[in-house]
Amino acid sequence: MQAIEKKILSRIYGRGRGWAFTKTDFVADFGEANIHKALSALAKAGTIRRVCVGVYDYPRQSELLGQVSPDIDQIAQALARKFNWRIQPAGDTALNLLGLSTQVPGKWLYLSDGPSRSYAIGEQELAFRKSALKDSGFALRESGLLVPAIKALGKVHVDTAVVEKLRQWLDPKLCPRLLRDTRKVTGWIYEIIKQICQESEGRA
């Protein structure tokens, strides 16, 4: 194995299984031709997997199933880094990522400040829809998940069970930053985020 290939592989291993990436994730340190050659060799060896044009992942493994399906959110993040897009999961996608929906979506939708595009990932579709991202500009990824998920559920459906589930998901250390980050969102959504954080800070 060549030295550059070893260095790229070391970085992939460092990010862990499930990580999705493109050549853009390595261009700061290596030449494009070398990156392309290394990724092609690693894919041919079965160490990494090509999930769609220009995007690879380090596959997660299951004792029962072998290689697990790609993490669609990781692929969305990889494409956003590649094209320098800001993205935010749409309501149903955010619900799924937070474990508030038990349905496996056939389509994963993200709002984006880039062009509208879609990608076939196995049996699923990853779609980006051009949007002004009025609720975006969040510094924290957690804000970009919580706000559209709560909005999609609707005020009447956010009960104590939902608040508790989100409380368990959220790192309480993030609460002060989260509250600053989301202070301009719709009033009732912010009140729910405050509920989550009040309890989270209590257990920090």
Buried (B, 14 or more C-beta within 10 A) or exposed (E): EEEBBEBBBEBBEEEEBBBBBBBBBBEEEBEEEBBEBBBBBBEEEEBBBBBBEBBBBBBBEEEEEEEEBBBBBBBBBBBBBBBEBBBBBBBBBBBBBBEBBEEEBEEBBBBBBBEEBEBEBEEBBBBBBEBEBEBBEBEBEBBBBBBBBBBBBEEEEBEEEBBEBBBEBBEBEBBEEBBEBBEEBBEEBBEBBBBBBEBBEEEE
